[in-house]
Amino acid sequence: MKKTNAMRILDGLKIPYESAEYDDDGEHKLEHGAAGMTAEKLGIDPARVFKTIVMRTETKETVVFCQNALCEINLKKARNACGAKEVTPVKQEELLALTGYVRGGCSPLGMKRQFRTFIDQSALDCDRVYVSAGQRGVQLCLAPENLIKACNAVVTDLKL
């Protein structure tokens, strides 16, 4: 498998990880729970699979949130975490130009720019977590502390 940008970043930081591939059927609609389907395809606990959600504040700042597949993001907690009055999801058609990633393959690592990133505290309940490797059908598996370090992320409660 060809290395993704996210993998190269982890390699550069000498952070150990594994990659896991699954058959991607192209179904990445939010209402269908793509992160939950990823967990099912990999045969792993959905609490360990973290979806990457890119949002924009009222001041047009782009911020990134990671939440496990079992939970939705509480927008009030997300606003408080990043100090914004409003946060709204980036439109699917803007995602590629903004991050370099498509929906279903958006990794918190290796976006076109380093955006402020917030990871739900439930990640610390896991010995290893899964996030997109930056390509549909490929996940990275690594220690949550290493993901936090690599993303320069803030850990906070984002659960609805």
Rosetta blueprint (number, residue, H / E / L):
1 M L
2 K L
3 K L
4 T L
5 N H
6 A H
7 M H
8 R H
9 I H
10 L H
11 D H
12 G H
13 L L
14 K L
15 I L
16 P L
17 Y L
18 E E
19 S E
20 A E
21 E E
22 Y L
23 D L
24 D L
25 D L
26 G L
27 E L
28 H L
29 K L
30 L H
31 E H
32 H H
33 G L
34 A H
35 A H
36 G H
37 M H
38 T H
39 A H
40 E H
41 K H
42 L H
43 G L
44 I L
45 D L
46 P H
47 A H
48 R H
49 V E
50 F E
51 K E
52 T E
53 I E
54 V E
55 M E
56 R E
57 T E
58 E L
59 T L
60 K L
61 E L
62 T E
63 V E
64 V E
65 F E
66 C E
67 Q E
68 N E
69 A L
70 L L
71 C L
72 E L
73 I E
74 N L
75 L H
76 K H
77 K H
78 A H
79 R H
80 N H
81 A H
82 C H
83 G L
84 A L
85 K L
86 E L
87 V E
88 T E
89 P E
90 V L
91 K L
92 Q H
93 E H
94 E H
95 L H
96 L H
97 A H
98 L H
99 T H
100 G L
101 Y L
102 V L
103 R L
104 G L
105 G L
106 C L
107 S L
108 P L
109 L L
110 G L
111 M L
112 K L
113 R L
114 Q L
115 F L
116 R E
117 T E
118 F E
119 I E
120 D E
121 Q H
122 S H
123 A H
124 L H
125 D H
126 C L
127 D L
128 R L
129 V E
130 Y E
131 V E
132 S E
133 A E
134 G E
135 Q E
136 R L
137 G L
138 V E
139 Q E
140 L E
141 C E
142 L E
143 A L
144 P H
145 E H
146 N H
147 L H
148 I H
149 K H
150 A H
151 C H
152 N L
153 A L
154 V E
155 V E
156 T E
157 D L
158 L L
159 K E
160 L L
